[in-house]
């Protein structure tokens, strides 16, 4: 992760709204993103993404879940093994992770994973 992103995430996590939420009766909750001083819901996040796509002229439907597929694809394209991708996405089954990468790549990943196990 770039140092600049680490700095921005630290700054965000120490924002007064986030600090207030953490110190309130919600302290056991894991929410870190807010809109109007309330935890950001999946629907609200998808609405923000939709509006950003409209502004950018992107016609394809993009949701927060789309970023999981993008993450898996980019990890796989970078040579990260399928087991590490599975862990990153917190999938219980490898078959779930394989749905996140293109079919041709999935066959290669399976072959590589099996080769590693047999050695």
N, CA, C and O atoms as a GROMACS GRO file, in nm:
protein
  476
    1UNK      N    1   0.086  -0.116   0.000
    1UNK     CA    2   0.000   0.000   0.000
    1UNK      C    3   0.091   0.123   0.000
    1UNK      O    4   0.184   0.131   0.080
    2UNK      N    5   0.065   0.218  -0.088
    2UNK     CA    6   0.150   0.338  -0.093
    2UNK      C    7   0.143   0.416   0.039
    2UNK      O    8   0.039   0.420   0.104
    3UNK      N    9   0.255   0.477   0.075
    3UNK     CA   10   0.260   0.555   0.199
    3UNK      C   11   0.154   0.666   0.200
    3UNK      O   12   0.097   0.696   0.304
    4UNK      N   13   0.130   0.726   0.084
    4UNK     CA   14   0.031   0.834   0.077
    4UNK      C   15  -0.109   0.784   0.113
    4UNK      O   16  -0.186   0.856   0.176
    5UNK      N   17  -0.142   0.660   0.075
    5UNK     CA   18  -0.272   0.603   0.110
    5UNK      C   19  -0.279   0.573   0.259
    5UNK      O   20  -0.382   0.596   0.322
    6UNK      N   21  -0.170   0.523   0.314
    6UNK     CA   22  -0.166   0.496   0.458
    6UNK      C   23  -0.191   0.625   0.536
    6UNK      O   24  -0.267   0.626   0.632
    7UNK      N   25  -0.126   0.733   0.494
    7UNK     CA   26  -0.144   0.863   0.560
    7UNK      C   27  -0.290   0.908   0.553
    7UNK      O   28  -0.346   0.953   0.653
    8UNK      N   29  -0.351   0.895   0.436
    8UNK     CA   30  -0.491   0.938   0.420
    8UNK      C   31  -0.586   0.852   0.502
    8UNK      O   32  -0.680   0.904   0.562
    9UNK      N   33  -0.562   0.722   0.506
    9UNK     CA   34  -0.648   0.634   0.588
    9UNK      C   35  -0.634   0.667   0.736
    9UNK      O   36  -0.733   0.669   0.809
   10UNK      N   37  -0.512   0.692   0.781
   10UNK     CA   38  -0.490   0.731   0.921
   10UNK      C   39  -0.563   0.862   0.952
   10UNK      O   40  -0.627   0.876   1.056
   11UNK      N   41  -0.551   0.956   0.859
   11UNK     CA   42  -0.618   1.086   0.878
   11UNK      C   43  -0.769   1.067   0.887
   11UNK      O   44  -0.836   1.127   0.971
   12UNK      N   45  -0.822   0.983   0.799
   12UNK     CA   46  -0.966   0.957   0.799
   12UNK      C   47  -1.010   0.891   0.929
   12UNK      O   48  -1.110   0.930   0.989
   13UNK      N   49  -0.935   0.791   0.973
   13UNK     CA   50  -0.972   0.717   1.094
   13UNK      C   51  -0.968   0.804   1.219
   13UNK      O   52  -1.027   0.769   1.321
   14UNK      N   53  -0.896   0.916   1.212
   14UNK     CA   54  -0.892   1.008   1.326
   14UNK      C   55  -0.983   1.129   1.306
   14UNK      O   56  -0.975   1.226   1.382
   15UNK      N   57  -1.068   1.124   1.205
   15UNK     CA   58  -1.165   1.231   1.181
   15UNK      C   59  -1.261   1.235   1.300
   15UNK      O   60  -1.295   1.130   1.354
   16UNK      N   61  -1.307   1.355   1.340
   16UNK     CA   62  -1.397   1.367   1.456
   16UNK      C   63  -1.522   1.279   1.448
   16UNK      O   64  -1.565   1.225   1.550
   17UNK      N   65  -1.581   1.265   1.331
   17UNK     CA   66  -1.703   1.183   1.318
   17UNK      C   67  -1.672   1.037   1.348
   17UNK      O   68  -1.747   0.970   1.419
   18UNK      N   69  -1.561   0.989   1.295
   18UNK     CA   70  -1.522   0.850   1.318
   18UNK      C   71  -1.485   0.830   1.464
   18UNK      O   72  -1.524   0.730   1.526
   19UNK      N   73  -1.411   0.924   1.520
   19UNK     CA   74  -1.374   0.916   1.662
   19UNK      C   75  -1.498   0.916   1.751
   19UNK      O   76  -1.507   0.837   1.846
   20UNK      N   77  -1.592   1.003   1.720
   20UNK     CA   78  -1.716   1.010   1.799
   20UNK      C   79  -1.792   0.878   1.793
   20UNK      O   80  -1.842   0.830   1.895
   21UNK      N   81  -1.799   0.818   1.674
   21UNK     CA   82  -1.869   0.690   1.657
   21UNK      C   83  -1.801   0.581   1.741
   21UNK      O   84  -1.867   0.504   1.809
   22UNK      N   85  -1.668   0.578   1.733
   22UNK     CA   86  -1.593   0.476   1.808
   22UNK      C   87  -1.609   0.490   1.959
   22UNK      O   88  -1.609   0.390   2.031
   23UNK      N   89  -1.623   0.612   2.007
   23UNK     CA   90  -1.633   0.638   2.150
   23UNK      C   91  -1.776   0.635   2.201
   23UNK      O   92  -1.799   0.657   2.320
   24UNK      N   93  -1.871   0.609   2.114
   24UNK     CA   94  -2.012   0.606   2.154
   24UNK      C   95  -2.052   0.464   2.192
   24UNK      O   96  -1.968   0.375   2.208
   25UNK      N   97  -2.182   0.444   2.207
   25UNK     CA   98  -2.232   0.310   2.241
   25UNK      C   99  -2.208   0.210   2.128
   25UNK      O  100  -2.231   0.090   2.145
   26UNK      N  101  -2.164   0.258   2.012
   26UNK     CA  102  -2.138   0.172   1.896
   26UNK      C  103  -1.993   0.124   1.892
   26UNK      O  104  -1.948   0.072   1.791
   27UNK      N  105  -1.921   0.142   2.001
   27UNK     CA  106  -1.776   0.118   1.999
   27UNK      C  107  -1.737  -0.023   1.955
   27UNK      O  108  -1.625  -0.042   1.906
   28UNK      N  109  -1.824  -0.122   1.969
   28UNK     CA  110  -1.791  -0.257   1.927
   28UNK      C  111  -1.814  -0.282   1.780
   28UNK      O  112  -1.782  -0.390   1.730
   29UNK      N  113  -1.868  -0.185   1.709
   29UNK     CA  114  -1.899  -0.202   1.566
   29UNK      C  115  -1.776  -0.169   1.482
   29UNK      O  116  -1.686  -0.098   1.527
   30UNK      N  117  -1.774  -0.219   1.361
   30UNK     CA  118  -1.655  -0.205   1.277
   30UNK      C  119  -1.670  -0.102   1.166
   30UNK      O  120  -1.584  -0.092   1.079
   31UNK      N  121  -1.777  -0.026   1.167
   31UNK     CA  122  -1.797   0.071   1.060
   31UNK      C  123  -1.687   0.177   1.061
   31UNK      O  124  -1.648   0.227   1.166
   32UNK      N  125  -1.638   0.210   0.941
   32UNK     CA  126  -1.537   0.315   0.931
   32UNK      C  127  -1.571   0.419   0.825
   32UNK      O  128  -1.502   0.520   0.814
   33UNK      N  129  -1.677   0.397   0.747
   33UNK     CA  130  -1.716   0.493   0.646
   33UNK      C  131  -1.853   0.550   0.679
   33UNK      O  132  -1.945   0.477   0.715
   34UNK      N  133  -1.865   0.681   0.666
   34UNK     CA  134  -1.985   0.750   0.710
   34UNK      C  135  -2.037   0.844   0.603
   34UNK      O  136  -1.963   0.893   0.518
   35UNK      N  137  -2.168   0.869   0.610
   35UNK     CA  138  -2.235   0.968   0.526
   35UNK      C  139  -2.338   1.035   0.617
   35UNK      O  140  -2.421   0.967   0.677
   36UNK      N  141  -2.331   1.166   0.626
   36UNK     CA  142  -2.421   1.241   0.714
   36UNK      C  143  -2.413   1.191   0.859
   36UNK      O  144  -2.515   1.175   0.926
   37UNK      N  145  -2.292   1.168   0.905
   37UNK     CA  146  -2.265   1.123   1.042
   37UNK      C  147  -2.326   0.988   1.078
   37UNK      O  148  -2.342   0.958   1.196
   38UNK      N  149  -2.361   0.909   0.980
   38UNK     CA  150  -2.415   0.775   1.003
   38UNK      C  151  -2.333   0.676   0.922
   38UNK      O  152  -2.276   0.711   0.819
   39UNK      N  153  -2.326   0.551   0.970
   39UNK     CA  154  -2.250   0.451   0.893
   39UNK      C  155  -2.302   0.440   0.750
   39UNK      O  156  -2.423   0.441   0.726
   40UNK      N  157  -2.210   0.430   0.658
   40UNK     CA  158  -2.244   0.419   0.516
   40UNK      C  159  -2.302   0.281   0.488
   40UNK      O  160  -2.238   0.179   0.517
   41UNK      N  161  -2.422   0.276   0.432
   41UNK     CA  162  -2.484   0.149   0.399
   41UNK      C  163  -2.439   0.104   0.260
   41UNK      O  164  -2.385   0.182   0.182
   42UNK      N  165  -2.462  -0.024   0.231
   42UNK     CA  166  -2.427  -0.076   0.099
   42UNK      C  167  -2.506  -0.002  -0.009
   42UNK      O  168  -2.452   0.030  -0.114
   43UNK      N  169  -2.633   0.025   0.018
   43UNK     CA  170  -2.716   0.096  -0.080
   43UNK      C  171  -2.664   0.238  -0.104
   43UNK      O  172  -2.660   0.284  -0.218
   44UNK      N  173  -2.623   0.305   0.002
   44UNK     CA  174  -2.570   0.441  -0.012
   44UNK      C  175  -2.439   0.439  -0.090
   44UNK      O  176  -2.415   0.525  -0.175
   45UNK      N  177  -2.353   0.342  -0.060
   45UNK     CA  178  -2.227   0.331  -0.132
   45UNK      C  179  -2.251   0.304  -0.280
   45UNK      O  180  -2.186   0.363  -0.366
   46UNK      N  181  -2.344   0.214  -0.311
   46UNK     CA  182  -2.376   0.186  -0.451
   46UNK      C  183  -2.433   0.308  -0.521
   46UNK      O  184  -2.408   0.328  -0.640
   47UNK      N  185  -2.509   0.388  -0.450
   47UNK     CA  186  -2.563   0.512  -0.507
   47UNK      C  187  -2.449   0.609  -0.540
   47UNK      O  188  -2.448   0.672  -0.646
   48UNK      N  189  -2.353   0.622  -0.450
   48UNK     CA  190  -2.237   0.709  -0.474
   48UNK      C  191  -2.160   0.660  -0.596
   48UNK      O  192  -2.122   0.740  -0.681
   49UNK      N  193  -2.136   0.530  -0.604
   49UNK     CA  194  -2.064   0.472  -0.717
   49UNK      C  195  -2.140   0.497  -0.847
   49UNK      O  196  -2.080   0.532  -0.949
   50UNK      N  197  -2.271   0.478  -0.844
   50UNK     CA  198  -2.353   0.501  -0.963
   50UNK      C  199  -2.341   0.646  -1.009
   50UNK      O  200  -2.325   0.672  -1.128
   51UNK      N  201  -2.349   0.740  -0.916
   51UNK     CA  202  -2.338   0.882  -0.952
   51UNK      C  203  -2.200   0.915  -1.008
   51UNK      O  204  -2.188   0.992  -1.104
   52UNK      N  205  -2.096   0.858  -0.950
   52UNK     CA  206  -1.961   0.880  -1.001
   52UNK      C  207  -1.946   0.823  -1.142
   52UNK      O  208  -1.882   0.885  -1.228
   53UNK      N  209  -2.005   0.707  -1.166
   53UNK     CA  210  -2.001   0.646  -1.300
   53UNK      C  211  -2.074   0.734  -1.401
   53UNK      O  212  -2.028   0.752  -1.514
   54UNK      N  213  -2.190   0.787  -1.361
   54UNK     CA  214  -2.265   0.876  -1.450
   54UNK      C  215  -2.182   0.999  -1.485
   54UNK      O  216  -2.175   1.039  -1.601
   55UNK      N  217  -2.118   1.059  -1.384
   55UNK     CA  218  -2.034   1.177  -1.406
   55UNK      C  219  -1.917   1.145  -1.499
   55UNK      O  220  -1.876   1.229  -1.579
   56UNK      N  221  -1.864   1.025  -1.488
   56UNK     CA  222  -1.749   0.984  -1.568
   56UNK      C  223  -1.788   0.931  -1.705
   56UNK      O  224  -1.702   0.902  -1.788
   57UNK      N  225  -1.919   0.918  -1.729
   57UNK     CA  226  -1.965   0.866  -1.858
   57UNK      C  227  -1.954   0.715  -1.870
   57UNK      O  228  -1.956   0.662  -1.981
   58UNK      N  229  -1.942   0.646  -1.758
   58UNK     CA  230  -1.934   0.499  -1.759
   58UNK      C  231  -2.075   0.444  -1.762
   58UNK      O  232  -2.155   0.472  -1.673
   59UNK      N  233  -2.106   0.367  -1.866
   59UNK     CA  234  -2.242   0.316  -1.881
   59UNK      C  235  -2.263   0.179  -1.818
   59UNK      O  236  -2.376   0.140  -1.789
   60UNK      N  237  -2.154   0.107  -1.796
   60UNK     CA  238  -2.164  -0.025  -1.734
   60UNK      C  239  -2.211  -0.011  -1.590
   60UNK      O  240  -2.174   0.084  -1.520
   61UNK      N  241  -2.293  -0.105  -1.545
   61UNK     CA  242  -2.337  -0.105  -1.406
   61UNK      C  243  -2.220  -0.147  -1.318
   61UNK      O  244  -2.163  -0.255  -1.336
   62UNK      N  245  -2.186  -0.062  -1.223
   62UNK     CA  246  -2.076  -0.089  -1.130
   62UNK      C  247  -2.132  -0.080  -0.989
   62UNK      O  248  -2.203   0.015  -0.956
   63UNK      N  249  -2.101  -0.178  -0.907
   63UNK     CA  250  -2.144  -0.178  -0.767
   63UNK      C  251  -2.020  -0.196  -0.678
   63UNK      O  252  -1.910  -0.221  -0.728
   64UNK      N  253  -2.039  -0.182  -0.549
   64UNK     CA  254  -1.929  -0.204  -0.456
   64UNK      C  255  -1.873  -0.346  -0.474
   64UNK      O  256  -1.752  -0.367  -0.463
   65UNK      N  257  -1.960  -0.440  -0.501
   65UNK     CA  258  -1.916  -0.579  -0.519
   65UNK      C  259  -1.825  -0.593  -0.642
   65UNK      O  260  -1.740  -0.682  -0.646
   66UNK      N  261  -1.844  -0.508  -0.741
   66UNK     CA  262  -1.759  -0.512  -0.861
   66UNK      C  263  -1.612  -0.497  -0.825
   66UNK      O  264  -1.525  -0.552  -0.892
   67UNK      N  265  -1.585  -0.421  -0.718
   67UNK     CA  266  -1.447  -0.399  -0.677
   67UNK      C  267  -1.381  -0.527  -0.626
   67UNK      O  268  -1.260  -0.542  -0.635
   68UNK      N  269  -1.461  -0.619  -0.572
   68UNK     CA  270  -1.406  -0.748  -0.530
   68UNK      C  271  -1.356  -0.826  -0.652
   68UNK      O  272  -1.248  -0.886  -0.649
   69UNK      N  273  -1.435  -0.822  -0.759
   69UNK     CA  274  -1.395  -0.891  -0.882
   69UNK      C  275  -1.269  -0.825  -0.940
   69UNK      O  276  -1.177  -0.894  -0.985
   70UNK      N  277  -1.265  -0.692  -0.937
   70UNK     CA  278  -1.149  -0.620  -0.988
   70UNK      C  279  -1.025  -0.654  -0.906
   70UNK      O  280  -0.918  -0.678  -0.960
   71UNK      N  281  -1.041  -0.657  -0.774
   71UNK     CA  282  -0.930  -0.691  -0.686
   71UNK      C  283  -0.877  -0.830  -0.717
   71UNK      O  284  -0.756  -0.849  -0.730
   72UNK      N  285  -0.966  -0.927  -0.730
   72UNK     CA  286  -0.925  -1.064  -0.760
   72UNK      C  287  -0.852  -1.070  -0.894
   72UNK      O  288  -0.749  -1.135  -0.906
   73UNK      N  289  -0.907  -1.003  -0.993
   73UNK     CA  290  -0.846  -1.004  -1.126
   73UNK      C  291  -0.706  -0.940  -1.123
   73UNK      O  292  -0.612  -0.995  -1.179
   74UNK      N  293  -0.695  -0.825  -1.057
   74UNK     CA  294  -0.565  -0.757  -1.052
   74UNK      C  295  -0.462  -0.838  -0.973
   74UNK      O  296  -0.345  -0.843  -1.010
   75UNK      N  297  -0.507  -0.901  -0.865
   75UNK     CA  298  -0.415  -0.986  -0.788
   75UNK      C  299  -0.367  -1.102  -0.874
   75UNK      O  300  -0.248  -1.132  -0.878
   76UNK      N  301  -0.460  -1.165  -0.944
   76UNK     CA  302  -0.426  -1.279  -1.029
   76UNK      C  303  -0.334  -1.235  -1.143
   76UNK      O  304  -0.239  -1.305  -1.176
   77UNK      N  305  -0.364  -1.120  -1.202
   77UNK     CA  306  -0.281  -1.068  -1.312
   77UNK      C  307  -0.140  -1.033  -1.265
   77UNK      O  308  -0.046  -1.034  -1.344
   78UNK      N  309  -0.127  -1.003  -1.136
   78UNK     CA  310   0.004  -0.969  -1.080
   78UNK      C  311   0.083  -1.093  -1.039
   78UNK      O  312   0.195  -1.082  -0.989
   79UNK      N  313   0.024  -1.210  -1.059
   79UNK     CA  314   0.094  -1.333  -1.028
   79UNK      C  315   0.072  -1.386  -0.888
   79UNK      O  316   0.140  -1.479  -0.846
   80UNK      N  317  -0.022  -1.328  -0.816
   80UNK     CA  318  -0.052  -1.376  -0.681
   80UNK      C  319  -0.130  -1.506  -0.692
   80UNK      O  320  -0.223  -1.517  -0.772
   81UNK      N  321  -0.091  -1.605  -0.611
   81UNK     CA  322  -0.154  -1.736  -0.625
   81UNK      C  323  -0.299  -1.734  -0.576
   81UNK      O  324  -0.338  -1.651  -0.495
   82UNK      N  325  -0.376  -1.827  -0.627
   82UNK     CA  326  -0.520  -1.832  -0.605
   82UNK      C  327  -0.555  -1.851  -0.457
   82UNK      O  328  -0.659  -1.803  -0.412
   83UNK      N  329  -0.472  -1.919  -0.382
   83UNK     CA  330  -0.498  -1.940  -0.240
   83UNK      C  331  -0.487  -1.808  -0.164
   83UNK      O  332  -0.567  -1.781  -0.075
   84UNK      N  333  -0.389  -1.726  -0.200
   84UNK     CA  334  -0.376  -1.594  -0.137
   84UNK      C  335  -0.495  -1.505  -0.172
   84UNK      O  336  -0.544  -1.429  -0.089
   85UNK      N  337  -0.542  -1.516  -0.297
   85UNK     CA  338  -0.659  -1.439  -0.339
   85UNK      C  339  -0.781  -1.485  -0.260
   85UNK      O  340  -0.861  -1.404  -0.213
   86UNK      N  341  -0.795  -1.615  -0.246
   86UNK     CA  342  -0.907  -1.672  -0.168
   86UNK      C  343  -0.906  -1.617  -0.026
   86UNK      O  344  -1.010  -1.578   0.026
   87UNK      N  345  -0.788  -1.614   0.035
   87UNK     CA  346  -0.778  -1.561   0.172
   87UNK      C  347  -0.812  -1.412   0.177
   87UNK      O  348  -0.884  -1.368   0.267
   88UNK      N  349  -0.761  -1.336   0.081
   88UNK     CA  350  -0.787  -1.192   0.078
   88UNK      C  351  -0.936  -1.164   0.067
   88UNK      O  352  -0.988  -1.072   0.131
   89UNK      N  353  -1.006  -1.242  -0.015
   89UNK     CA  354  -1.150  -1.222  -0.034
   89UNK      C  355  -1.232  -1.289   0.076
   89UNK      O  356  -1.354  -1.273   0.082
   90UNK      N  357  -1.164  -1.365   0.162
   90UNK     CA  358  -1.227  -1.436   0.274
   90UNK      C  359  -1.333  -1.536   0.228
   90UNK      O  360  -1.438  -1.551   0.289
   91UNK      N  361  -1.301  -1.602   0.118
   91UNK     CA  362  -1.390  -1.708   0.070
   91UNK      C  363  -1.361  -1.837   0.146
   91UNK      O  364  -1.246  -1.867   0.177
   92UNK      N  365  -1.466  -1.912   0.175
   92UNK     CA  366  -1.447  -2.042   0.239
   92UNK      C  367  -1.410  -2.148   0.136
   92UNK      O  368  -1.332  -2.238   0.164
   93UNK      N  369  -1.467  -2.136   0.018
   93UNK     CA  370  -1.447  -2.236  -0.088
   93UNK      C  371  -1.364  -2.178  -0.202
   93UNK      O  372  -1.388  -2.065  -0.245
   94UNK      N  373  -1.269  -2.254  -0.250
   94UNK     CA  374  -1.188  -2.212  -0.364
   94UNK      C  375  -1.275  -2.192  -0.488
   94UNK      O  376  -1.247  -2.105  -0.570
   95UNK      N  377  -1.380  -2.272  -0.500
   95UNK     CA  378  -1.469  -2.260  -0.617
   95UNK      C  379  -1.532  -2.121  -0.626
   95UNK      O  380  -1.557  -2.071  -0.735
   96UNK      N  381  -1.557  -2.059  -0.512
   96UNK     CA  382  -1.612  -1.923  -0.512
   96UNK      C  383  -1.510  -1.826  -0.570
   96UNK      O  384  -1.544  -1.742  -0.653
   97UNK      N  385  -1.386  -1.838  -0.528
   97UNK     CA  386  -1.280  -1.750  -0.576
   97UNK      C  387  -1.260  -1.767  -0.726
   97UNK      O  388  -1.235  -1.669  -0.797
   98UNK      N  389  -1.269  -1.889  -0.774
   98UNK     CA  390  -1.247  -1.915  -0.916
   98UNK      C  391  -1.351  -1.846  -1.004
   98UNK      O  392  -1.326  -1.821  -1.122
   99UNK      N  393  -1.467  -1.814  -0.949
   99UNK     CA  394  -1.568  -1.741  -1.026
   99UNK      C  395  -1.529  -1.595  -1.047
   99UNK      O  396  -1.588  -1.526  -1.130
  100UNK      N  397  -1.430  -1.549  -0.973
  100UNK     CA  398  -1.388  -1.410  -0.980
  100UNK      C  399  -1.282  -1.385  -1.086
  100UNK      O  400  -1.250  -1.269  -1.115
  101UNK      N  401  -1.226  -1.489  -1.144
  101UNK     CA  402  -1.122  -1.472  -1.245
  101UNK      C  403  -1.170  -1.532  -1.376
  101UNK      O  404  -1.254  -1.622  -1.376
  102UNK      N  405  -1.118  -1.483  -1.490
  102UNK     CA  406  -1.160  -1.537  -1.619
  102UNK      C  407  -1.137  -1.687  -1.627
  102UNK      O  408  -1.043  -1.740  -1.567
  103UNK      N  409  -1.222  -1.756  -1.702
  103UNK     CA  410  -1.220  -1.902  -1.710
  103UNK      C  411  -1.085  -1.958  -1.753
  103UNK      O  412  -1.037  -2.054  -1.693
  104UNK      N  413  -1.023  -1.899  -1.854
  104UNK     CA  414  -0.894  -1.947  -1.902
  104UNK      C  415  -0.792  -1.936  -1.790
  104UNK      O  416  -0.712  -2.027  -1.767
  105UNK      N  417  -0.794  -1.822  -1.719
  105UNK     CA  418  -0.701  -1.802  -1.609
  105UNK      C  419  -0.731  -1.897  -1.493
  105UNK      O  420  -0.639  -1.942  -1.425
  106UNK      N  421  -0.858  -1.927  -1.472
  106UNK     CA  422  -0.896  -2.017  -1.363
  106UNK      C  423  -0.833  -2.155  -1.384
  106UNK      O  424  -0.786  -2.217  -1.288
  107UNK      N  425  -0.833  -2.204  -1.508
  107UNK     CA  426  -0.774  -2.334  -1.537
  107UNK      C  427  -0.624  -2.333  -1.507
  107UNK      O  428  -0.572  -2.428  -1.450
  108UNK      N  429  -0.556  -2.226  -1.545
  108UNK     CA  430  -0.413  -2.215  -1.518
  108UNK      C  431  -0.388  -2.207  -1.367
  108UNK      O  432  -0.296  -2.271  -1.316
  109UNK      N  433  -0.470  -2.130  -1.297
  109UNK     CA  434  -0.453  -2.117  -1.152
  109UNK      C  435  -0.470  -2.251  -1.082
  109UNK      O  436  -0.394  -2.285  -0.991
  110UNK      N  437  -0.570  -2.327  -1.125
  110UNK     CA  438  -0.593  -2.459  -1.066
  110UNK      C  439  -0.474  -2.551  -1.092
  110UNK      O  440  -0.428  -2.623  -1.004
  111UNK      N  441  -0.425  -2.546  -1.214
  111UNK     CA  442  -0.309  -2.628  -1.250
  111UNK      C  443  -0.188  -2.591  -1.164
  111UNK      O  444  -0.119  -2.678  -1.113
  112UNK      N  445  -0.163  -2.460  -1.150
  112UNK     CA  446  -0.050  -2.414  -1.068
  112UNK      C  447  -0.067  -2.456  -0.923
  112UNK      O  448   0.029  -2.500  -0.860
  113UNK      N  449  -0.189  -2.441  -0.869
  113UNK     CA  450  -0.214  -2.476  -0.730
  113UNK      C  451  -0.194  -2.626  -0.707
  113UNK      O  452  -0.136  -2.667  -0.607
  114UNK      N  453  -0.241  -2.707  -0.802
  114UNK     CA  454  -0.224  -2.852  -0.790
  114UNK      C  455  -0.078  -2.891  -0.801
  114UNK      O  456  -0.031  -2.979  -0.730
  115UNK      N  457  -0.005  -2.825  -0.890
  115UNK     CA  458   0.138  -2.853  -0.905
  115UNK      C  459   0.212  -2.824  -0.776
  115UNK      O  460   0.299  -2.900  -0.734
  116UNK      N  461   0.177  -2.712  -0.712
  116UNK     CA  462   0.242  -2.674  -0.585
  116UNK      C  463   0.213  -2.777  -0.477
  116UNK      O  464   0.300  -2.808  -0.396
  117UNK      N  465   0.092  -2.830  -0.475
  117UNK     CA  466   0.054  -2.928  -0.373
  117UNK      C  467   0.127  -3.060  -0.391
  117UNK      O  468   0.159  -3.128  -0.294
  118UNK      N  469   0.152  -3.096  -0.517
  118UNK     CA  470   0.215  -3.224  -0.547
  118UNK      C  471   0.366  -3.224  -0.527
  118UNK      O  472   0.428  -3.330  -0.521
  119UNK      N  473   0.425  -3.107  -0.517
  119UNK     CA  474   0.571  -3.098  -0.504
  119UNK      C  475   0.615  -3.111  -0.360
  119UNK      O  476   0.735  -3.106  -0.332
   0.00000   0.00000   0.00000
